[in-house]
């Protein structure tokens, strides 16, 4: 996906199910994650519907987080930061499983 496509989705408030953000521009990564959270989750329900995992996280923890039904909202947001979980070849099947879920996840 290009930056223009992402900007268009944000402008139209048509947020997808799964995003992976990578690259050296950490400011832009943080900005777009925060924009997606702002669009999907009203401020008063963010604490119920947003999970943030950093570095050491297991697939089980992510699966548990995405399987929780959203409270007072249509969507949940699960953010995975600085994790090497999706970098190994053996994780490809788990990644494929995640991409089929109805969620938004960032790495």
N, C-alpha and C positions, 0 to 999 in steps of 0.2 A: 504494500500500500504506500502511496506517495504522501508527502506532507499535504499536498493540495486536497487529496481525497479525505484525509483526516480532518482538515479544516472545514471541508464541506459537510462532513458528518456532524461535526460539532455545531456548526451554524444551523443545520437543519434539525439538530437534537435527535439525530438518528444514530445512536451509539450501538456499535456492534457487540458481539459476545466475548471476543477474545482479542487482546492486543499484547504484543511483545514490543517493548521499547528498548532499544540498545543504542550504543554510540557514545561518543565523547561529550556531547552537549547535555550534560546533566541538568542544566537550567531548563532546557526545553522538555526533557523527560518529566521533571517535576511539574512544570507548568501544565503539560497535557494530562498528566494523571490527575492533578487537582481540578482541571476543567471538566474532565469526565465525571469525577466524583460530584462536583458542584451541579452538573446537569442532571445526573441520575438520582441523587439523593438530597432531598431537602435537609437543611441544617439540623432540624429537630429530630431526624431519624438516622443521622449518620452513625452515631455510636452503636445503634442496633444492627446496622446493615453494612458496615465496612470493617473488614479485617485486614491488617497489615502485618506481613511476615517479613523479617529481615534475616538475611544470610542463612542460618541453619534452620531449615524447614523440611519436613518430610511430605511425601505425597499424601500420606494419611491425614496430616493436619490440613492440607489444602482441600482434600476431598471432604473432610468434615465441615470445613468452613463454607464450601460452595453448596453443600447439601442442606444447609439450614434455610428454611423458607424465610423470605424477607418479611420483616415486621413493619407494618404501616407504610409500605413502599412496594413498588412493582419489581424492583431489582435489588440485588446485593452486589457489592464490589469487593473483590479480593485482590489485594496488592501483594506481590512477591518481589522484594527488592534484594539486589545483590546476591542472588542465589545461584549456585552452580547446578542446581537440580535439573534444569532442562538442557544442560550442555553435554551430558554423556549420551553415548549411542544407545545404551540399554534403556534410556528413558523415553525413547521415541514412541513406543506403544502407549505409555502413560500420557505423553503429550497429545497423541492422537485422540485418546479418550477425553482429555480435557477440552479439546477443540470441538468435540461433539456436544458438550454440555451447554446449558443455557446460563451463561455467566460472562462476566467481564473480568479478566485477569491481566495483570501487568507484570512484566519482569524487567 
